[in-house]
Amino acid sequence: MTKQEIKNLKYDDALELLKEISIKLENKEVSIDDLTTQVKLANQLAEHCKSKLKSTEDEIKKIIQTDAPD
């Protein structure tokens, strides 16, 4: 999965992929040859999710500040 494809993922989709990778790792379903690739992908998905959460938090703060009475 490319960085652009990850960037275009919705939060829920990225989180679901991250969960799938986590389960595969926990169940030792990832071969040693694919381990690095899966861990890198998981890291990219986690960063994407963090970014989405931060962005949403910032937008909500702006809305609250704008709607707050003076």
C-alpha positions as CSV (number, residue, x, y, z in Angstrom):
1,M,0.0,0.0,0.0
2,T,1.4,3.4,-1.0
3,K,1.6,6.4,1.2
4,Q,-0.9,8.1,-1.1
5,E,-3.4,5.2,-0.7
6,I,-3.0,5.4,3.1
7,K,-3.5,9.1,3.0
8,N,-6.8,8.6,1.1
9,L,-8.1,6.1,3.7
10,K,-10.9,7.1,6.0
11,Y,-10.1,6.7,9.7
12,D,-12.3,3.7,10.2
13,D,-10.8,1.9,7.2
14,A,-7.3,2.6,8.4
15,L,-8.1,1.5,11.9
16,E,-9.6,-1.8,10.6
17,L,-6.5,-2.5,8.6
18,L,-4.4,-1.8,11.6
19,K,-6.4,-4.2,13.7
20,E,-6.1,-6.9,11.0
21,I,-2.3,-6.5,11.0
22,S,-2.2,-6.6,14.8
23,I,-4.2,-9.8,14.9
24,K,-2.0,-11.4,12.3
25,L,1.1,-10.4,14.3
26,E,-0.3,-11.6,17.6
27,N,-1.3,-15.0,16.1
28,K,2.1,-15.3,14.4
29,E,0.5,-15.5,11.0
30,V,3.1,-13.2,9.4
31,S,6.2,-14.9,7.9
32,I,9.6,-13.5,8.9
33,D,10.0,-12.3,5.3
34,D,6.8,-10.2,5.6
35,L,7.3,-9.0,9.1
36,T,9.2,-5.8,8.3
37,T,6.7,-4.8,5.6
38,Q,3.7,-5.4,7.9
39,V,5.3,-3.5,10.8
40,K,6.1,-0.6,8.5
41,L,2.5,-0.6,7.2
42,A,1.1,-0.7,10.7
43,N,3.2,2.2,11.7
44,Q,2.1,4.2,8.7
45,L,-1.6,3.4,9.4
46,A,-1.1,4.4,13.1
47,E,0.4,7.7,12.1
48,H,-2.5,8.3,9.7
49,C,-5.0,7.6,12.4
50,K,-3.3,9.9,14.8
51,S,-3.2,12.6,12.2
52,K,-6.9,12.2,11.5
53,L,-7.7,12.4,15.2
54,K,-5.6,15.5,15.7
55,S,-7.2,17.2,12.7
56,T,-10.7,16.4,13.9
57,E,-9.8,17.6,17.4
58,D,-8.5,20.9,15.9
59,E,-11.6,21.4,13.8
60,I,-13.9,20.8,16.8
61,K,-12.0,23.3,18.9
62,K,-12.4,25.9,16.2
63,I,-16.1,25.3,16.0
64,I,-16.5,25.5,19.7
65,Q,-14.4,28.7,19.9
66,T,-16.4,30.3,17.0
67,D,-19.8,29.4,18.6
68,A,-18.8,30.4,22.1
69,P,-20.6,33.6,23.4
70,D,-18.4,36.6,23.9
